[in-house]
Amino acid sequence: MIASKNEIRNLAFTKNFDINAVKDNVLELVELEQVKPLLGDTLFLNVKVLPENYCDLLALLKPMIAYYLKYYITQGNHTKTGNKGVQIANGSNEEPSTAEVGKREALTFAERYKNQVLIYMKDNNLVKPTDEDNIFNGIIIL
């Protein structure tokens, strides 16, 4: 996994959230659905195998993964992201919020980090080839 469960908890959840209750396959799904298409097969594999070569990229990917995971697991039945469920701070008091507010917030942060990853990849020439890059005179090169 690109981000450890403890890193994910520290980035997007409260300290008392039981991150170990999140199944590894859900975390893998986030990586496969959100990170791999973004990076492309080669860079995705390189980041997983040689993470020490991608420290700056990982600093953006890990919070992106954390917030996408939060988005994936927050559901209408108020899956807790803390010991009191999804919360909205209201001064010194906290009151329960809807799961949709928590999902919207998590997705907003995930998308912002995703944009930062794209900017970093472009600035560092890590942009994966697009289909247009594989077309030469109207012939698709496979």
Helices and strands as residue ranges (DSSP letters): H 5-12, G 19-21, H 24-30, I 31-35, H 36-39, H 41-49, G 51-53, H 55-73, E 87-90, E 93-96, H 99-123, G 131-134, E 135-136, E 139-140
